[in-house]
Amino acid sequence: MAAIRKRSGTLDAAERNSMSDSTFAFPRLRKEPLNDASHVRNAIARFDQVRDASDAERDEAFKRIKRAAKRHGVEMTESSWRELGKPSRTMKSSDKPRTPTKSVRSQPRADRSRDELYAEAKRRNIKGRSAMNKSELVQALGGR
C-alpha cells in the first residue's frame, strides 16, 4: 500500500506533540512552531494573534523567530516584535489580523502601496505620517 503524501509545510497532531517546547516561538503556550521556513513565515504573520503571552514572552519569541528565520533563509525586515504587534483587547481569535501579511512585510518598502506604508508608520507611531506622501513615508520608515 502506497503511503499518502502530506502537503509540504503541514504538521499532524502526532508530529506537533512530539516536538520539544524549544521548537516553538512561544514555548509555554506551544504556539507557532519554527521547524521550517513555511512555519517561520507563519509565525511572523500570526505573531499579533497569539493571546495570553506577556511582553517578556513576546520578546523571547521574537528572538527565537529571528534565529529561525536566519537558519531557514527567511528575510525579516522587522527589528522589534512591536512592529508585529499583539492582539487588541477586542480582537477575537476568529478576527482577521489588522496588520499586513508576511508577503507584504517582506516586500521592499518602495514596492509597497502608500496605504501599507501608512499602516506601518501608524504601528510605529511616526509623527506627521498623515501629511506624508509615499516617498516621505519610505524615508521616515528607514528607506529601502
Protein Blocks (a to p, Z undefined) as FASTA:
>chain_A
ZZddddehiacfklmmmpcfklpmblmnopaiakbfklmmmmmmmmmmpghiafklmmmm
mmmmmmmmmmnopacfbfbfklnopadfklcfkbccfbdcfklmmpcfklpcfklmmmmm
mmnopghklmpcfklmmmmnogZZ
